[in-house]
Amino acid sequence: MSPAATIAPIQDRILPVTRSVLKRKIGILGHFGNKNLGDEAIVASLIQNIRLRYPNAEIVCFSARPEDTGQRHGVAAFPIRRMDKPPERSPQSFSPVVRDRFMSRVKSALKKVPLVYASLKALRNAAQNAAGAVEEVGFLGKSARRLKGTELLLIAGSQQLSDNYGGPWGFPYTLLKWTCLARLRGTKVAFVGIGAGPIGSPLSRFFLRRALSLASYRSFRTAGSRELIGPIHGVINDPVIPDSAYSMHVSQALAARQTSSQPVVGINPVPYYDGRYWHKSDPDIYAAYVQKMADFADWLIERGYKLWLFPTQLVADPLVVTDIKTAMKAATLPDFQNFFVDWPVTGIGDLVASMAAADVIVANRFHGVILPFLVGKPVLALAYHTKTKELMAQMGLDQYTLDAGTFDVE
């Protein structure tokens, strides 16, 4: 059975297959738009499957970076939270350097009078919070207008039910406010193949419980996600389904890359405990991880393989690729660059086409593991989260799973 056929019955429960001429409006919401191609694969698959059922549907996306989302997927896109305002220009007669020096002196002087300094700081924080509340009310009004006419709001995939980035006022609050807005607008909400965890705050659990209770449909992409949410929401019978990206149609990408005469191993690293990106920072753990990946790359080169070190998160992963290349022993050789294939990745099409052209994939990220299955490539998973271990076990491939923190090169 094809991947699309595997997941189709689940999607038909949400969107019945009726090729109506009526123009329907369907929304897709999530913390995507941040150049994570795994998240973008989920969005792309949802758009494909909506188009199959409703060719004339109006699709709108609500994302963390609507500009990127609109360009990448060719749909109207709006922000899921208030966007950062550009900094105001300082008057030319008062340069930033002069201003910063002046403010630093004022701050130092005020600190000498603790009561005054503390009072002014409290007033400033109160003013900022009040201004933020007013702006949030305005944003909620705009968002409600943007939802007008939307019949269904899909929230899918990724680690949406988590609070490791931004705490309770990050993902949990965002999901709650949008499910509330949707219900006020008469829009049905469906959590489709959702990922969960970590969740550390009681306030996060409260926000997520309320958001899930307002949904018309819920399903999880792993049994572990459902078990984690169970004590929060009382989930018992909500289905576990494949990640939405697994239903993506990829046939057009299969022959888009020229294959190499030598066998190619694709390696998808992750910024494991790298403080530039990871929610927890440990330079020693990151350095050990980079060195092991570099030693593995050297080992492959010695045995005649070519390498494709590729990102699926286009902001963070290239930094790790650079660090691995720098740590390799082969980096001292004059023909070092000849050991690599030049397959740049800027979008889903590039990523899938290159995976199809490679011989083996070694991947850290969840969708770095999922997508090779779509093009029939063997995968060795270096798991940093239980979701990847669960996925490989469900595929009957748990013997090809190593822990990202404890694996050795041998």
N, C-alpha and C positions, 0 to 999 in steps of 0.2 A: 504494500500500500504506500502511496506517495505521501510525503510530508503534508502537502496541502489537504489530501484526503483524510489524513489522520486527525487534523484539527478542525476540518470543515463542520462536522456535526455540532461541535461546541459553539462555533460562531453562528451557525444557523439557529441555535436556540436564542441568540441575542438579536440577530437580524434575519428573520425568515426569508427564504429564497423566493422573492416575488419581484420579478423584473418590471416593476411599476414605472409608468411614465411620469408619475408624480416626482417632483424634485424634492428630495428629502435633505435635511441638514443634520449632519452627524459631526460631533466634536471628538477630538483626540487630545487628551491632557496627560502631561507627565513632566518629569524633571529632565527633559532632553533639550537638545540645542547647544550642548556644551562640547561638541565634537567627539562624543563617544559613539563610535560606529555601531556598537552593540545596541545601544538605545535607538539609534537611527534605523537599524534593521527591523526593530519592533514596529516603529512608525511606518516604515515602508511596507511591511507585510500587512498591517492593518488597512492602509490605503488601498493596496492591491485587492484585498478581500472585500472591502466595501465596494470598490468599483465592479467586481465580479457580480455582486448582488444588486447594486444600484448604480448603473453606469452614469445616471444623471445626477447623482447625489452631490450636494454642496458639502465639501469637507473643510472644516476649520480646525486649526491646531492651537493649543494653549501650551506654551513651553517656557523654559528658562531664558532662552535666547531666540525670540521670534524671528529676528532678521535671518539668522542662520537656517531656521526651520523652513521659512518661506522659500528661500533660495534653493535649499536642498530637496524639498519635496513638492514644490510648485503649488502650494496651497496658501490661503490666507492664514496668518498666524498672529497671535496676540500673547502678551506676557501673562504668566501665572502669578506674578507678584510685582510690586512696585519696582520699577527699574531705577538704578542709580542715576542721579542727575549729574550732568557734566559740571566740573568745578567752575565757579564763577571767575571771570577774569578780574585780576587786580588792576586798579588804575595804573597807567604807565608811570605816573610820578611816584608810585609806591610799589616797587618791585617785590616779587616773592621773597627774595633774600632779605631785603630790608624789613619786610613785614614779619618774617619768621624771627629775625633777631629781636624786633620790638616786642613781639608776643612772648618770646622766651624770657626777656627781662621783666615783663609785667608778671608772668607766672612765678618767676623766682621771688619777686618782691612780695607777691600775695602769700606765698608759702611761709613767709616769715610771720604772718598773722594767721595762725591755723583756723581760728573761728571764722574769719572773713573768707578765707580760701574755701573752706568746707561749705559755707553757706552759698557762695557764688557758684560752686560746682554743682550743688544740689539744685539751685535755680536753673542752671543751664540744662541739666539732665531733665528736669521737669518740663522745661520749655521744649526740648527736643522730643520728648515723649508725647506731649500734647500736639505738637506739629505733626508727628508721625501718625497719631490717631486720626487727625483731621484728613491727612493725605490718604490713609487707608480707607476711610469712609468713601472718599472720592473715587479711589481705585475700585472698590467693591461696586459702586454705582456703574462705572464704565464697564466692568466685567459682566454685570447682570445684563446690560444692554447688548453686549457682544454675544451673549448666550441666547438672545431672543430667537425663537423659532427652531432652536436645536432640539431634536427629538431624543437623541441619545448622546451621552458623554462617556467615551471609553477611556479608562485609565488602565494601562497595561504594562506588564513586565518590569524589569529592572528592580532595584531595591527600593521601591516606592514607600513601603511601610517600614521606615527606619528613621533614626534620629542621630546617626553618627556624624552627619554634616549639618550643622546649624541648630542642633538640639530640638526641643519640642516646637519652637517657633519657625523651624525650617520646613521639612517635608510634612510632618504631622499637621501643623496648623494650616498649611497650604491646601492639603487634601480636604480638611474639614470645611474650610471656607468655600471651596469650590463645590463640594457636594451639597452644602446648604444653599448656595446660590442656584445650583441646578434644580433642586427640589422646589425652591421658590418660583422658578421659571417653568415648572412642570416638565423638566427634562429628566428622563431616566438616566441613572448612573450605573455603569457596569465596570467592576474591577475584573480584568481579564488576564489570567495567567500571571498574577501579581507575585512579586518577590518580597520577602520580609526579613528584617533584622539587619543590624542589631537595634534593639529598642531599650534604652536605659532609664528613661525618665517616666515617673508616674503620670505627669502631665501629657507626655507623648502618648501613653497608653489610653488616656482618657480621650484625647483628640481622635486617635485612630479608631477607637471603639465607636464613637459617635459617627465618624465618616463611614465606616463599614455598615453601620446599622441603617444608613440612609440609602444604601445601594439596592437596586433591583436584582442584581446578579453579582456573584463573587466566585472566582476560581483562583487557584494558586498554581505556580509553575513547579513547585517541589513539595513533597510531603513535609519536609522540614519547615517550610514557610507556613504551611497550614497548622502544624503543631505549635509553632511559636505564637501564632495569632489566637489559637484555641482558648487559652486562659484569659485573653484580653476581650475576645468577642463571643466566646462560646461556640466557635465553629465546630461542627461535627460532620455535616454531610456536604459541604461545599466541595466541588470536584477539584482534583489535581489534573492539570492538562499540560501538554508541551508548551514551552516558551513560544510566544507568538512568532518569533523570528523563524521558527522551524517550518512555518507554512509559507515562507517567502518563495516566489517563483524566480529561479535563477538561471533558467536555460539559456537566456541571451548572453550571459556573461561567461559561459563555459569555454568558449574558444577565443576569447578576447586577448589573451596573452600568448606570446611566443614562448614555447617551452625551451629549456636549456638542454644541451647535449649531455651534461653531467647531472646526476641526481641532485635535487634541491631540497634542503630541509628548511622549512619556514619556522622561525622562532618568534613568538609573541611575548615579550617580557612585560613586566608590570613594575611600577615604582614601589616595590615592597618595602614598607616602612621608610620611604623617602619623604623627608619633611617638606619637600616642595609640593607634594600632592597628597600623600597618605594622611588619613585622619589621626594616626599615631606615628610619631617620629622616633626612630632609633638608628643613628648613623652606623653603628656596628653591624646590626642585622642587615641593613641595606648593603653595606660594603661586602659582607660575606656572600650575600645573594648575587651581587654583580660579579664577584670573582668566580663563583661557581658557574654562572652562565657563560662567562668568558672562557673558562677552562673547557666547558662543554663545546663551545664554538671552535676552539683550537683543536679539540679531539676530532670533530667532524672534518675540519679542513685537512688534517693529517691523513684521513681515510678517503680523501678524494671527493667529498661533497662540496657543493656550493651552498651558500647561505643566503637566506632572505630574512633579515631582521625587520619585523614589521610592527607598526602600531595598530591598535584598534581604538585607543583614546589619543586623538591627534595632537593634544597639547602636552600631556604628561609622558606618554610612552617614548616619543623621540628622544627625550632627555636620557632615558634609561638606555636606549639603543646606543647613544653616543658614549655613555659611561662604559658599557660592555665592550665596545670596539676599542676604547682607550686601554682597557685592562687586558686585552688579548695579547698573547705572546707574538702572534702573527702580525700584530700592528707594526712591528719593527721591520718587516720585510718590504722591499721596494715594490713588489706587485700585490700588496695587501688588498687593494680595492678589487682586484681581479677575482678574489674569492667570493664575491657577492654578486647576486643578480640585482639589476636596477629596476625594481618594480615599485614605483611610487604609489602611495595610497592616499587619496584625498576624499574618497566616498565609498559607498557600499559596493558599487560596480567594480571599482579597482580592487577592493579587498577580496571579493568573491572570485573574480577572474584570476587573481594571483594565487589564491588557494587552489583553484582548479589546475593551475600550471605547476604547482609544487608537487613533490612526491610524498612528503611526510610533514605534518604540522606538530610543533611542540608549543603548547599555549598555556598561558596563565589565566587570561581573562575568560569569563563565562562564555561570552559569544565567540571568542577565539576558539573555543572548544566546540560550540554548537555548529557554526557555519561550515566547517570542513565536512560534517556529516552530509550536508546538502549536496556537496559535489563529490562525495565518495572517497574522501581522503582519510587515511589513518591518522589518529591523533594520540599524542602522549600529553596528558593533562598534568600540569604543575599547579595543584589546587591551593589557594590561599583562603578559601571559604568552603563551608560544608555544601553549599549549593552545587559546586562543581563535582565534588565527590558523589553526591546524590545522583547527578546527571549521568556520570560515567557508570555508576552501579545500575541505573535503570536501563542503560544501553547494553548491559552485560559486559562492560569493559573496565570494571573496577581494578583489574590487575594492571591496567595501563594508566594508573593514577598515582602520582607522587605528591607529597606534601611540600609546598613551596618553601617552608621554613626549615625542613629537616632533610631534604633529598641530598644525595651525594652524586658526584659526576659519574662514578662507576655504575 
